[in-house]
């Protein structure tokens, strides 16, 4: 077993004291840096590396996979692989409290850690029993793969570990330098990218920014559509812009004397357009010579389409028109009509305002 130019060649002992080659170091390329002399530890993505599968009440099997494990700065990073599934066994649970154990992949290298060994191993780090247990801290040249909750009193023959609910995935994925990292990756250098929860984020060297930055004369191409900077804080496109439109045909509190013939509300990008068609079914309403009438509440429009402030709109029956107010509470109120004009039974009035929320 030797350490040479960032390569660790290992054979780990099996349960019978014999050597095996299931866990070994392999060449897997250059990975994203964590510092001037260090790489970021993590699992190499592809399939489901190091998958944990139940093999009994207190036993599990860890599948094949690759990882890069960073030691101290002078050590460099170790590329490690499990090339055949390996078994891990958990000790029985505490009589009173549960605990959380960690399944980790670790490198031992005597010149740096004085361990007396030079090998890569899969190991279980046992946590402390507690009423509200926490996972043990794993330090040194190691990557955490899984956390497993061992219930109080768990053992072979008593039900053991609940493999469906007691396992937490803690695989942190590595990425080649310049690539897009996956998951909750620490920011290492300015210009680094990651896909976290389906959001593409860029590192400024310290924190992650969930934005796409364009140069002053930059252009973003999306298939056959392009967006570009037209001016200060202005984004433009030469193609048709399509935005999501929300619709509603719901309304409430129709007042007596009125019948709703049609109603539709549309909303997009903070802009609302209403179409309301009503028929007068009550007694005639006559405006005075100034066009004033007693306020006539007609209907209430649904939440989500109501303006932040009073909106004045036009109401028209094709022969005369008047003023209508739409309030933040959603009420639609006719307030004026043509001077000396009359709204008689059977008149159909249309109200079609557009306003900003």
FIMAR-720379 format. One record per residue (C-alpha): residue number from 0; residue in one letter; x, y, z. Coordinates in Angstrom, 1 decimal. Last residue first. Layout:
N
+-----+--------+--------+--------+--------+
| num | residu |     px |     py |     pz |
+-----+--------+--------+--------+--------+
| NUM |      A |      X |      Y |      Z |
...
+-----+--------+--------+--------+--------+
***
This chain:
357
+-----+--------+--------+--------+--------+
| num | residu |     px |     py |     pz |
+-----+--------+--------+--------+--------+
| 356 |      X |  -53.4 |   45.5 |   -9.0 |
| 355 |      X |  -53.3 |   47.4 |  -12.2 |
| 354 |      X |  -56.5 |   48.1 |  -14.0 |
| 353 |      X |  -58.7 |   47.1 |  -17.1 |
| 352 |      X |  -62.4 |   47.9 |  -17.0 |
| 351 |      X |  -65.2 |   46.2 |  -19.0 |
| 350 |      X |  -68.6 |   47.1 |  -17.6 |
| 349 |      X |  -71.6 |   46.2 |  -19.9 |
| 348 |      X |  -75.2 |   47.1 |  -19.2 |
| 347 |      X |  -78.3 |   45.3 |  -20.5 |
| 346 |      X |  -81.6 |   47.2 |  -20.1 |
| 345 |      X |  -84.5 |   44.8 |  -19.5 |
| 344 |      X |  -86.1 |   46.9 |  -16.8 |
| 343 |      X |  -85.3 |   50.5 |  -17.2 |
| 342 |      X |  -82.2 |   52.5 |  -16.5 |
| 341 |      X |  -83.3 |   56.1 |  -17.1 |
| 340 |      X |  -81.4 |   59.2 |  -18.4 |
| 339 |      X |  -82.0 |   62.7 |  -17.0 |
| 338 |      X |  -78.3 |   63.2 |  -17.2 |
| 337 |      X |  -76.5 |   60.0 |  -18.4 |
| 336 |      X |  -75.8 |   57.7 |  -15.5 |
| 335 |      X |  -73.9 |   58.0 |  -12.2 |
| 334 |      X |  -72.8 |   55.8 |   -9.3 |
| 333 |      X |  -72.9 |   52.2 |  -10.5 |
| 332 |      X |  -71.2 |   50.0 |   -7.9 |
| 331 |      X |  -69.0 |   46.9 |   -8.3 |
| 330 |      X |  -68.0 |   45.6 |   -4.9 |
| 329 |      X |  -64.6 |   43.8 |   -4.7 |
| 328 |      X |  -63.6 |   45.0 |   -1.2 |
| 327 |      X |  -60.8 |   47.0 |   -2.8 |
| 326 |      X |  -63.6 |   49.0 |   -4.6 |
| 325 |      X |  -64.8 |   49.0 |   -8.2 |
| 324 |      X |  -66.7 |   52.2 |   -9.0 |
| 323 |      X |  -68.9 |   52.7 |  -12.0 |
| 322 |      X |  -69.8 |   55.9 |  -14.0 |
| 321 |      X |  -72.4 |   56.2 |  -16.6 |
| 320 |      X |  -73.4 |   55.4 |  -20.2 |
| 319 |      X |  -76.2 |   55.9 |  -22.6 |
| 318 |      X |  -77.6 |   54.1 |  -25.7 |
| 317 |      X |  -75.3 |   51.0 |  -26.0 |
| 316 |      X |  -75.9 |   49.9 |  -22.4 |
| 315 |      X |  -72.7 |   51.4 |  -21.0 |
| 314 |      X |  -70.8 |   51.4 |  -17.7 |
| 313 |      X |  -67.5 |   53.1 |  -17.6 |
| 312 |      X |  -64.9 |   52.5 |  -14.9 |
| 311 |      X |  -63.5 |   54.2 |  -11.8 |
| 310 |      X |  -61.1 |   52.1 |   -9.7 |
| 309 |      X |  -60.9 |   52.4 |   -5.9 |
| 308 |      X |  -57.5 |   51.2 |   -4.5 |
| 307 |      X |  -55.7 |   47.9 |   -4.2 |
| 306 |      X |  -57.9 |   46.5 |   -7.0 |
| 305 |      X |  -59.7 |   43.2 |   -6.6 |
| 304 |      X |  -58.8 |   40.3 |   -8.8 |
| 303 |      X |  -57.2 |   38.0 |   -6.2 |
| 302 |      X |  -60.4 |   37.9 |   -4.2 |
| 301 |      X |  -63.6 |   37.4 |   -6.3 |
| 300 |      X |  -65.8 |   40.1 |   -7.7 |
| 299 |      X |  -68.8 |   41.4 |   -5.8 |
| 298 |      X |  -72.1 |   42.3 |   -7.6 |
| 297 |      X |  -74.5 |   45.1 |   -8.5 |
| 296 |      X |  -74.2 |   47.9 |   -5.9 |
| 295 |      X |  -76.4 |   50.8 |   -7.0 |
| 294 |      X |  -75.3 |   54.2 |   -5.6 |
| 293 |      X |  -78.3 |   56.6 |   -5.7 |
| 292 |      X |  -78.2 |   58.4 |   -9.0 |
| 291 |      X |  -76.5 |   61.6 |  -10.2 |
| 290 |      X |  -76.4 |   62.6 |  -13.9 |
| 289 |      X |  -76.5 |   66.3 |  -13.2 |
| 288 |      X |  -80.1 |   66.7 |  -14.5 |
| 287 |      X |  -81.2 |   63.9 |  -12.2 |
| 286 |      X |  -80.7 |   60.2 |  -13.1 |
| 285 |      X |  -83.6 |   57.8 |  -13.3 |
| 284 |      X |  -83.6 |   54.2 |  -12.1 |
| 283 |      X |  -86.4 |   51.9 |  -13.3 |
| 282 |      X |  -87.6 |   49.2 |  -11.0 |
| 281 |      X |  -85.9 |   45.9 |  -10.9 |
| 280 |      X |  -84.6 |   43.4 |  -13.6 |
| 279 |      X |  -81.7 |   45.5 |  -15.0 |
| 278 |      X |  -79.4 |   43.1 |  -16.9 |
| 277 |      X |  -75.7 |   42.6 |  -16.3 |
| 276 |      X |  -72.6 |   42.0 |  -18.4 |
| 275 |      X |  -69.3 |   42.1 |  -16.6 |
| 274 |      X |  -65.9 |   41.6 |  -18.4 |
| 273 |      X |  -63.0 |   42.4 |  -16.2 |
| 272 |      X |  -59.3 |   42.9 |  -17.1 |
| 271 |      X |  -56.6 |   42.7 |  -14.5 |
| 270 |      X |  -52.9 |   43.5 |  -14.8 |
| 269 |      X |  -50.3 |   42.2 |  -12.2 |
| 268 |      X |  -48.4 |   40.2 |  -14.8 |
| 267 |      X |  -51.6 |   38.5 |  -15.9 |
| 266 |      X |  -55.1 |   38.5 |  -14.6 |
| 265 |      X |  -58.4 |   37.7 |  -16.3 |
| 264 |      X |  -61.9 |   38.1 |  -14.8 |
| 263 |      X |  -65.1 |   36.8 |  -16.5 |
| 262 |      X |  -68.7 |   37.5 |  -16.0 |
| 261 |      X |  -71.8 |   37.1 |  -18.1 |
| 260 |      X |  -75.6 |   37.5 |  -17.8 |
| 259 |      X |  -75.6 |   38.7 |  -14.2 |
| 258 |      X |  -79.1 |   39.7 |  -13.1 |
| 257 |      X |  -79.9 |   42.9 |  -11.2 |
| 256 |      X |  -82.9 |   44.2 |   -9.2 |
| 255 |      X |  -81.8 |   42.4 |   -6.1 |
| 254 |      X |  -78.0 |   42.5 |   -5.5 |
| 253 |      X |  -75.7 |   39.7 |   -6.7 |
| 252 |      X |  -73.5 |   38.9 |   -3.6 |
| 251 |      X |  -70.9 |   36.7 |   -5.3 |
| 250 |      X |  -68.7 |   36.2 |   -8.4 |
| 249 |      X |  -66.8 |   33.3 |   -9.9 |
| 248 |      X |  -65.9 |   33.2 |  -13.6 |
| 247 |      X |  -62.1 |   33.3 |  -12.9 |
| 246 |      X |  -59.0 |   33.3 |  -15.1 |
| 245 |      X |  -55.3 |   33.4 |  -14.5 |
| 244 |      X |  -53.1 |   34.2 |  -17.5 |
| 243 |      X |  -49.4 |   33.0 |  -17.6 |
| 242 |      X |  -47.2 |   35.3 |  -19.7 |
| 241 |      X |  -46.4 |   35.2 |  -23.4 |
| 240 |      X |  -43.9 |   37.7 |  -24.9 |
| 239 |      X |  -43.9 |   37.9 |  -28.7 |
| 238 |      X |  -40.4 |   38.1 |  -30.2 |
| 237 |      X |  -38.1 |   41.1 |  -30.3 |
| 236 |      X |  -37.4 |   40.7 |  -26.6 |
| 235 |      X |  -36.6 |   43.3 |  -23.9 |
| 234 |      X |  -35.1 |   43.6 |  -20.5 |
| 233 |      X |  -34.8 |   47.1 |  -18.9 |
| 232 |      X |  -32.9 |   47.9 |  -15.7 |
| 231 |      X |  -30.8 |   50.5 |  -17.7 |
| 230 |      X |  -31.4 |   50.0 |  -21.4 |
| 229 |      X |  -32.3 |   47.4 |  -24.0 |
| 228 |      X |  -30.6 |   44.5 |  -22.2 |
| 227 |      X |  -31.4 |   41.3 |  -24.2 |
| 226 |      X |  -33.8 |   38.4 |  -24.3 |
| 225 |      X |  -33.8 |   36.0 |  -27.3 |
| 224 |      X |  -36.3 |   33.4 |  -28.6 |
| 223 |      X |  -35.4 |   30.6 |  -31.0 |
| 222 |      X |  -34.2 |   28.3 |  -28.3 |
| 221 |      X |  -33.6 |   30.5 |  -25.2 |
| 220 |      X |  -30.8 |   32.9 |  -26.1 |
| 219 |      X |  -29.7 |   35.4 |  -23.5 |
| 218 |      X |  -28.1 |   38.5 |  -24.9 |
| 217 |      X |  -25.4 |   40.6 |  -23.4 |
| 216 |      X |  -24.7 |   44.3 |  -24.2 |
| 215 |      X |  -24.4 |   45.4 |  -20.5 |
| 214 |      X |  -23.6 |   41.8 |  -19.6 |
| 213 |      X |  -26.3 |   39.5 |  -18.3 |
| 212 |      X |  -26.4 |   37.8 |  -14.9 |
| 211 |      X |  -28.7 |   34.9 |  -14.1 |
| 210 |      X |  -29.9 |   34.9 |  -10.6 |
| 209 |      X |  -30.2 |   32.6 |   -7.5 |
| 208 |      X |  -27.1 |   34.1 |   -5.9 |
| 207 |      X |  -25.0 |   31.9 |   -3.7 |
| 206 |      X |  -22.7 |   33.3 |   -1.1 |
| 205 |      X |  -18.9 |   33.9 |   -0.7 |
| 204 |      X |  -17.2 |   33.7 |   -4.1 |
| 203 |      X |  -20.1 |   35.3 |   -6.0 |
| 202 |      X |  -21.6 |   31.9 |   -6.4 |
| 201 |      X |  -24.3 |   31.4 |   -9.1 |
| 200 |      X |  -27.6 |   29.6 |   -8.5 |
| 199 |      X |  -29.8 |   27.4 |  -10.7 |
| 198 |      X |  -33.0 |   26.5 |   -8.8 |
| 197 |      X |  -34.3 |   22.9 |   -9.0 |
| 196 |      X |  -33.8 |   22.4 |   -5.2 |
| 195 |      X |  -30.2 |   23.4 |   -5.5 |
| 194 |      X |  -28.5 |   23.2 |   -9.0 |
| 193 |      X |  -25.1 |   24.7 |   -8.5 |
| 192 |      X |  -22.8 |   27.2 |  -10.3 |
| 191 |      X |  -19.3 |   28.5 |   -9.5 |
| 190 |      X |  -18.3 |   31.9 |  -10.9 |
| 189 |      X |  -16.7 |   33.1 |   -7.8 |
| 188 |      X |  -15.1 |   30.3 |   -5.8 |
| 187 |      X |  -16.0 |   27.7 |   -3.2 |
| 186 |      X |  -19.7 |   28.2 |   -2.3 |
| 185 |      X |  -20.8 |   25.3 |   -0.1 |
| 184 |      X |  -23.0 |   22.7 |   -2.0 |
| 183 |      X |  -26.6 |   22.1 |   -0.9 |
| 182 |      X |  -27.5 |   19.9 |   -3.9 |
| 181 |      X |  -25.9 |   19.3 |   -7.3 |
| 180 |      X |  -22.8 |   21.1 |   -8.5 |
| 179 |      X |  -22.7 |   22.5 |  -12.1 |
| 178 |      X |  -19.3 |   21.9 |  -13.7 |
| 177 |      X |  -16.3 |   24.3 |  -13.9 |
| 176 |      X |  -14.1 |   21.9 |  -11.8 |
| 175 |      X |  -15.7 |   18.4 |  -11.9 |
| 174 |      X |  -18.5 |   17.9 |   -9.4 |
| 173 |      X |  -19.0 |   16.4 |   -6.0 |
| 172 |      X |  -22.3 |   15.3 |   -4.6 |
| 171 |      X |  -23.2 |   15.4 |   -0.9 |
| 170 |      X |  -24.7 |   12.1 |    0.2 |
| 169 |      X |  -26.6 |   12.7 |    3.5 |
| 168 |      X |  -29.7 |   10.5 |    2.8 |
| 167 |      X |  -31.6 |    9.9 |    6.0 |
| 166 |      X |  -32.7 |    6.4 |    7.1 |
| 165 |      X |  -35.1 |    5.7 |    9.9 |
| 164 |      X |  -38.4 |    5.9 |    8.0 |
| 163 |      X |  -38.4 |    2.9 |    5.6 |
| 162 |      X |  -35.5 |    1.0 |    7.2 |
| 161 |      X |  -37.1 |    0.9 |   10.7 |
| 160 |      X |  -34.1 |   -0.6 |   12.5 |
| 159 |      X |  -34.4 |   -3.7 |   14.7 |
| 158 |      X |  -37.8 |   -5.5 |   15.1 |
| 157 |      X |  -36.9 |   -7.3 |   18.3 |
| 156 |      X |  -35.1 |  -10.4 |   16.8 |
| 155 |      X |  -32.0 |   -8.6 |   15.8 |
| 154 |      X |  -31.7 |   -5.5 |   18.0 |
| 153 |      X |  -33.4 |   -2.3 |   18.8 |
| 152 |      X |  -33.9 |   -1.4 |   22.5 |
| 151 |      X |  -34.2 |    2.3 |   21.8 |
| 150 |      X |  -34.4 |    2.9 |   18.1 |
| 149 |      X |  -31.4 |    3.1 |   15.9 |
| 148 |      X |  -31.7 |    6.1 |   13.5 |
| 147 |      X |  -29.5 |    5.8 |   10.4 |
| 146 |      X |  -27.6 |    8.7 |    8.8 |
| 145 |      X |  -26.2 |    8.1 |    5.4 |
| 144 |      X |  -23.2 |    8.9 |    3.1 |
| 143 |      X |  -20.8 |   11.0 |    5.2 |
| 142 |      X |  -17.5 |   11.7 |    3.5 |
| 141 |      X |  -14.1 |   11.2 |    5.2 |
| 140 |      X |  -10.6 |   12.6 |    5.5 |
| 139 |      X |  -10.8 |   14.2 |    8.9 |
| 138 |      X |  -14.0 |   14.9 |   10.9 |
| 137 |      X |  -17.4 |   13.2 |   11.3 |
| 136 |      X |  -19.7 |   14.8 |   13.8 |
| 135 |      X |  -22.2 |   12.4 |   15.4 |
| 134 |      X |  -25.8 |   12.6 |   14.4 |
| 133 |      X |  -28.2 |   14.2 |   16.9 |
| 132 |      X |  -30.5 |   12.4 |   19.4 |
| 131 |      X |  -33.6 |   13.9 |   20.9 |
| 130 |      X |  -34.2 |   11.7 |   24.0 |
| 129 |      X |  -30.6 |   10.8 |   23.8 |
| 128 |      X |  -28.3 |    7.9 |   22.8 |
| 127 |      X |  -24.8 |    9.1 |   21.5 |
| 126 |      X |  -23.9 |    8.4 |   17.9 |
| 125 |      X |  -22.0 |    5.5 |   16.4 |
| 124 |      X |  -19.8 |    6.0 |   13.4 |
| 123 |      X |  -20.3 |    3.1 |   11.0 |
| 122 |      X |  -17.4 |    2.5 |    8.6 |
| 121 |      X |  -16.6 |    2.0 |    4.9 |
| 120 |      X |  -12.8 |    1.9 |    4.5 |
| 119 |      X |  -10.0 |    3.4 |    2.5 |
| 118 |      X |   -6.5 |    2.3 |    3.4 |
| 117 |      X |   -3.1 |    3.3 |    4.7 |
| 116 |      X |   -2.7 |    2.3 |    8.3 |
| 115 |      X |   -0.7 |    3.2 |   11.3 |
| 114 |      X |   -3.2 |    5.9 |   12.2 |
| 113 |      X |   -0.6 |    8.6 |   12.4 |
| 112 |      X |   -2.9 |   10.9 |   10.5 |
| 111 |      X |   -0.6 |   12.3 |    7.8 |
| 110 |      X |    2.1 |    9.7 |    7.2 |
| 109 |      X |   -0.4 |    7.0 |    8.3 |
| 108 |      X |   -3.0 |    7.6 |    5.6 |
| 107 |      X |   -6.5 |    6.4 |    6.6 |
| 106 |      X |   -9.3 |    7.3 |    4.2 |
| 105 |      X |  -13.0 |    7.2 |    5.2 |
| 104 |      X |  -16.4 |    6.5 |    3.7 |
| 103 |      X |  -19.2 |    7.2 |    6.2 |
| 102 |      X |  -22.3 |    5.5 |    7.6 |
| 101 |      X |  -23.5 |    7.7 |   10.5 |
| 100 |      X |  -25.4 |    6.5 |   13.6 |
|  99 |      X |  -28.3 |    8.3 |   15.2 |
|  98 |      X |  -29.4 |    7.2 |   18.7 |
|  97 |      X |  -32.6 |    6.2 |   20.4 |
|  96 |      X |  -33.0 |    6.3 |   24.2 |
|  95 |      X |  -33.8 |    3.9 |   27.1 |
|  94 |      X |  -32.2 |    0.4 |   26.5 |
|  93 |      X |  -29.7 |    1.7 |   24.0 |
|  92 |      X |  -29.9 |    0.2 |   20.5 |
|  91 |      X |  -28.0 |   -2.9 |   19.3 |
|  90 |      X |  -24.8 |   -2.4 |   17.3 |
|  89 |      X |  -25.2 |   -1.6 |   13.6 |
|  88 |      X |  -23.7 |   -3.8 |   10.9 |
|  87 |      X |  -22.4 |   -2.7 |    7.5 |
|  86 |      X |  -22.2 |   -4.9 |    4.4 |
|  85 |      X |  -20.3 |   -4.1 |    1.2 |
|  84 |      X |  -21.5 |   -4.1 |   -2.4 |
|  83 |      X |  -18.7 |   -4.5 |   -5.0 |
|  82 |      X |  -16.5 |   -1.8 |   -6.7 |
|  81 |      X |  -16.5 |    0.7 |   -3.8 |
|  80 |      X |  -14.4 |    3.6 |   -5.1 |
|  79 |      X |  -12.0 |    6.2 |   -3.8 |
|  78 |      X |  -10.3 |    9.3 |   -5.4 |
|  77 |      X |   -8.2 |   10.8 |   -2.6 |
|  76 |      X |   -7.7 |   14.6 |   -2.4 |
|  75 |      X |   -4.5 |   16.3 |   -1.3 |
|  74 |      X |   -2.5 |   15.4 |    1.7 |
|  73 |      X |   -0.7 |   18.8 |    2.1 |
|  72 |      X |   -4.1 |   20.6 |    2.4 |
|  71 |      X |   -5.6 |   18.1 |    4.9 |
|  70 |      X |   -7.6 |   15.3 |    3.5 |
|  69 |      X |  -10.1 |   15.6 |    0.8 |
|  68 |      X |  -12.2 |   12.6 |   -0.2 |
|  67 |      X |  -13.4 |   12.1 |   -3.8 |
|  66 |      X |  -16.2 |    9.6 |   -4.2 |
|  65 |      X |  -17.2 |    6.6 |   -6.4 |
|  64 |      X |  -20.0 |    4.1 |   -6.1 |
|  63 |      X |  -21.0 |    0.5 |   -5.5 |
|  62 |      X |  -23.8 |   -0.4 |   -3.1 |
|  61 |      X |  -23.9 |   -0.2 |    0.7 |
|  60 |      X |  -25.6 |   -3.2 |    2.2 |
|  59 |      X |  -27.5 |   -3.1 |    5.5 |
|  58 |      X |  -27.6 |   -4.9 |    8.8 |
|  57 |      X |  -29.6 |   -4.5 |   12.1 |
|  56 |      X |  -33.0 |   -6.0 |   11.1 |
|  55 |      X |  -31.6 |   -7.6 |    8.0 |
|  54 |      X |  -30.0 |   -6.7 |    4.6 |
|  53 |      X |  -31.6 |   -3.3 |    4.2 |
|  52 |      X |  -30.3 |   -1.4 |    1.2 |
|  51 |      X |  -28.2 |    1.8 |    1.2 |
|  50 |      X |  -27.1 |    3.1 |   -2.3 |
|  49 |      X |  -23.4 |    4.0 |   -2.4 |
|  48 |      X |  -23.9 |    5.7 |   -5.8 |
|  47 |      X |  -27.4 |    5.9 |   -7.2 |
|  46 |      X |  -27.0 |    6.3 |  -11.0 |
|  45 |      X |  -24.2 |    8.8 |  -11.7 |
|  44 |      X |  -22.9 |   11.5 |   -9.3 |
|  43 |      X |  -19.4 |   11.3 |   -7.8 |
|  42 |      X |  -19.9 |   11.6 |   -4.0 |
|  41 |      X |  -18.2 |   14.4 |   -2.2 |
|  40 |      X |  -15.1 |   16.2 |   -0.9 |
|  39 |      X |  -14.3 |   19.6 |   -2.3 |
|  38 |      X |  -10.8 |   19.9 |   -3.5 |
|  37 |      X |   -7.8 |   21.4 |   -1.6 |
|  36 |      X |   -4.6 |   23.3 |   -2.2 |
|  35 |      X |   -5.9 |   26.8 |   -3.1 |
|  34 |      X |   -9.3 |   26.2 |   -1.5 |
|  33 |      X |  -12.4 |   24.2 |   -1.8 |
|  32 |      X |  -11.7 |   23.3 |   -5.5 |
|  31 |      X |  -14.1 |   21.6 |   -7.9 |
|  30 |      X |  -12.8 |   18.2 |   -9.0 |
|  29 |      X |  -10.1 |   17.0 |  -11.3 |
|  28 |      X |  -10.5 |   13.5 |  -12.7 |
|  27 |      X |  -11.7 |   10.1 |  -11.5 |
|  26 |      X |   -8.6 |    7.9 |  -11.1 |
|  25 |      X |   -9.4 |    5.0 |   -8.8 |
|  24 |      X |   -8.7 |    4.2 |   -5.1 |
|  23 |      X |  -10.0 |    1.0 |   -3.7 |
|  22 |      X |  -12.8 |   -0.6 |   -1.7 |
|  21 |      X |  -13.9 |   -4.0 |   -3.0 |
|  20 |      X |  -10.3 |   -5.2 |   -3.4 |
|  19 |      X |  -10.2 |   -7.7 |   -0.5 |
|  18 |      X |   -7.6 |   -8.7 |    2.0 |
|  17 |      X |   -8.2 |  -11.5 |    4.5 |
|  16 |      X |   -8.9 |  -11.0 |    8.2 |
|  15 |      X |  -12.2 |  -13.0 |    8.0 |
|  14 |      X |  -14.5 |  -10.0 |    8.1 |
|  13 |      X |  -12.7 |   -8.4 |    5.2 |
|  12 |      X |   -9.5 |   -6.4 |    5.4 |
|  11 |      X |   -9.3 |   -3.3 |    3.1 |
|  10 |      X |   -6.9 |   -3.3 |    0.1 |
|   9 |      X |   -5.6 |    0.1 |   -0.8 |
|   8 |      X |   -3.8 |    2.2 |   -3.4 |
|   7 |      X |   -4.0 |    5.9 |   -2.6 |
|   6 |      X |   -3.3 |    8.2 |   -5.5 |
|   5 |      X |   -2.6 |   11.9 |   -5.0 |
|   4 |      X |    0.9 |   11.7 |   -6.5 |
|   3 |      X |    1.8 |    8.5 |   -4.6 |
|   2 |      X |    0.5 |    7.0 |   -1.4 |
|   1 |      X |    1.5 |    3.3 |   -1.0 |
|   0 |      X |    0.0 |    0.0 |    0.0 |
+-----+--------+--------+--------+--------+
***
